[in-house]
Amino acid sequence: MRVAVVKAAFDDDAGVWFVEKSDLEGLRVEGETFEAFRQNVADATVDLLAGGGPQDVVIEIVAHIFVRSAVAA
Protein backbone atom coordinates (compact mmCIF):
# COMPACT_ATOMS: atom_id res chain seq x y z
CA MET A 1 0.00 0.00 0.00
CA ARG A 2 1.30 3.44 -0.91
CA VAL A 3 0.88 6.41 1.44
CA ALA A 4 0.92 9.87 -0.12
CA VAL A 5 1.08 13.01 1.99
CA VAL A 6 -0.65 16.18 0.82
CA LYS A 7 -0.03 19.44 2.68
CA ALA A 8 -3.04 21.75 2.37
CA ALA A 9 -3.33 25.42 3.22
CA PHE A 10 -6.13 27.97 3.16
CA ASP A 11 -5.82 31.13 1.06
CA ASP A 12 -7.77 33.86 2.88
CA ASP A 13 -7.75 36.19 -0.12
CA ALA A 14 -9.09 33.62 -2.58
CA GLY A 15 -11.22 31.79 0.00
CA VAL A 16 -10.02 28.33 -1.04
CA TRP A 17 -8.06 25.36 0.25
CA PHE A 18 -5.15 24.45 -2.04
CA VAL A 19 -2.28 21.97 -2.34
CA GLU A 20 0.80 23.57 -0.83
CA LYS A 21 2.99 20.47 -1.19
CA SER A 22 2.36 16.89 -2.24
CA ASP A 23 4.01 13.51 -2.65
CA LEU A 24 1.81 13.11 -5.75
CA GLU A 25 3.64 14.81 -8.60
CA GLY A 26 1.36 17.10 -10.58
CA LEU A 27 -1.39 17.33 -7.97
CA ARG A 28 -2.82 20.84 -8.31
CA VAL A 29 -6.35 21.17 -6.92
CA GLU A 30 -8.32 23.50 -4.71
CA GLY A 31 -11.73 23.64 -3.08
CA GLU A 32 -13.95 26.26 -1.50
CA THR A 33 -14.53 24.02 1.53
CA PHE A 34 -12.24 21.45 3.10
CA GLU A 35 -14.69 18.70 2.13
CA ALA A 36 -14.68 19.87 -1.50
CA PHE A 37 -10.88 20.01 -1.41
CA ARG A 38 -10.70 16.48 0.01
CA GLN A 39 -12.94 15.15 -2.74
CA ASN A 40 -10.96 17.00 -5.43
CA VAL A 41 -7.73 15.46 -4.10
CA ALA A 42 -9.28 11.98 -4.24
CA ASP A 43 -10.63 12.50 -7.77
CA ALA A 44 -7.38 13.98 -9.07
CA THR A 45 -5.35 11.13 -7.56
CA VAL A 46 -7.36 8.62 -9.58
CA ASP A 47 -6.64 10.61 -12.74
CA LEU A 48 -2.92 11.06 -11.94
CA LEU A 49 -2.32 7.38 -11.23
CA ALA A 50 -4.56 5.94 -13.98
CA GLY A 51 -2.72 3.73 -16.41
CA GLY A 52 -0.09 2.72 -13.88
CA GLY A 53 -1.80 -0.52 -12.99
CA PRO A 54 -3.85 -1.29 -9.88
CA GLN A 55 -2.70 0.61 -6.82
CA ASP A 56 -3.93 0.96 -3.28
CA VAL A 57 -3.18 4.53 -2.17
CA VAL A 58 -3.87 6.11 1.20
CA ILE A 59 -3.83 9.90 1.08
CA GLU A 60 -2.93 11.69 4.27
CA ILE A 61 -3.99 15.34 4.14
CA VAL A 62 -2.22 17.61 6.61
CA ALA A 63 -3.96 20.97 6.78
CA HIS A 64 -3.18 24.24 8.41
CA ILE A 65 -5.01 27.50 8.68
CA PHE A 66 -4.19 30.68 10.56
CA VAL A 67 -6.80 32.41 12.66
CA ARG A 68 -6.31 36.01 13.73
CA SER A 69 -8.00 37.50 16.73
CA ALA A 70 -7.90 41.07 18.00
CA VAL A 71 -7.41 41.23 21.72
CA ALA A 72 -7.97 44.50 23.57
CA ALA A 73 -5.03 45.60 25.68
Beta strands, then each sheet from edge to edge (+ up, - down):
strand 1: 2-11
strand 2: 16-22
strand 3: 30-31
strand 4: 57-64
sheet 1: 3+ 2- 1+ 4+
end
